[in-house]
Amino acid sequence: MKRYFVRTLFLGWLFLLVAGAAHAQTDILGAVRSALRNGSSRELSQYFAPTVEIGFDGDRQSYNSTQAEIVMKDIFAKNAPSTFEFIHQGQSGEGIQYAIGRYTGRGGAYRVFVKLKPTRGAPLIDTLEFTKE
C-alpha cells in the first residue's frame, strides 16, 4: 500500500512538472504574439536569447539582444503592425519550439517565423524571420 501511494505521488508530481513547463512555453508565445501585434521592441526583447538571428526581406544577420531590440524598433517604425496572428505552432524532437505567423503592416503582409531555443531553462527567441508574402 505504501509503495502504491509513493508511486502515485511521484507520477502526480511528474505530471504537474510537465504541465507547468508546457504552460510556461505557451505563455512565452502569447507574450511574443502580443509584442509583435503591438509593435513593441522593448516587450519583445525580454524574450531574446543572448544572440538572435533576424531576417527581414532576405537580409539575415545575427545580433546580440541589445542590437536586436534596436533592429526590431527600426522595423516596427518603418512598418508599423496593423495585425499579427500565429497560424501554426510546433516543437521539434529536440525541444526546439517554433511558430509561424502572419504580420500585416504598412509595407504589406509578411510571413513570420519564430524559433525558440531552451536557454537557461526557459525558451528564448533564437530566430525571428519576416518574409514578404
N, C-alpha and C positions, 0 to 999 in steps of 0.2 A: 504494500500500500504506500509506503514511504517513497519507494523508487518511482512509482507511478506519479505521485504528487510532484516530485523533483523534476521528472521528465516533462510533465505538463507545464510546470512553472518555467522551465528553460525554453520550451518551444513557444510559449506565450511571450516571453521576453524577446526572443529572437524575432518573432513576427512584428512586435512593436518597433523594434530597431529598424527592420527593413521598411516598414510602412512609413516611419518617420523620415528616413533617408529619401524615399521616393517623393514624399510630400515636400521636402526642402528643395528638391530639384524642380518640381513643378512651380514652387513659389519663385524661384530664380527666373524661370522662363516667363512667368507672369510679370515680374518686375522689368525684365528686358523688353517685353512687349509694350508695357506702359511707357518706358523711357523712349522707345522708338516712335510710339504713337504721339508722344508729347514733344518730340524733338529735343530731348534733354540730354546733352552730352555729359553733364555732371552726374545725373542719375545713372546713366548707362555705364559710366566709368567705374562705378562701385563694383561692377561685376567683371572688370577686365582682369585677365591674367597678367603677370609681370611683363610678358611680351605678347602683343596682339598683332595678327595679320589682318589688315584692312584692304579690301578691294572695292574700287568704285569705277565703273565703266572701263574695265580691263586693266586699270592701273592698280597693281597689288604691291604692298610694301609691309614690312614688319616695323612696329613701333613699340617703344616702352609704353606703359599705361598712361603716363602723363602726356606724351606726344599723341597717343591715340585719342585722348579726350579732346585735344585741340583740333585734330583732323576731323573728328565727328562734329565738333562745334561748327567748323567750316562747312561741312557737308550739309548740316541742318540749316545753316544761314543761307546757303545758295539754293537749297532745295527743301524748303520747309514742308513737313508732312501734313497731308490732309487726312489720310487714313493709313493704318497699318494693322495687319492681322496675320497670325500664324495659320498656315493651311495644312502643315504636316509636321509632326514631331516624332522622334525615334531615338533609339540608343543602340550603339554597336555592341558586339560581344565583349569588347574590352572596357565597356562602361563609359564610352565617349558619347555624350548626348548631343543631339543636333535638332535644329528646327528650320523649316523653310517657310518664309512668309511673303506677303505682298505689300510693298510700300508704295503709296501714291503720294507724290509731291508736286511742287510747281513744275519741275522738269519732266514729269511723266511718271510712268509706273515702273517699278523695279522689283525683281525677284531678289529676296534677301535670304542668304544662307548664314546661319549662326551655328558655330560649333563650340560646345562647352567641354573642357577637359577637367578632370578632377585635379585640383591643385590645393595642397594643404588641407585635404579633407572635404573641400567644397568645390562644386563645379564652377569654373570661371570661363569667360569668353576667351577663346583662343583664336577664332577666326570670325570675321564679320565681312561678308561679301555682298555687294549690291551689283546686280546685273540688269541692264536696261531690257525691258520686255519689248 
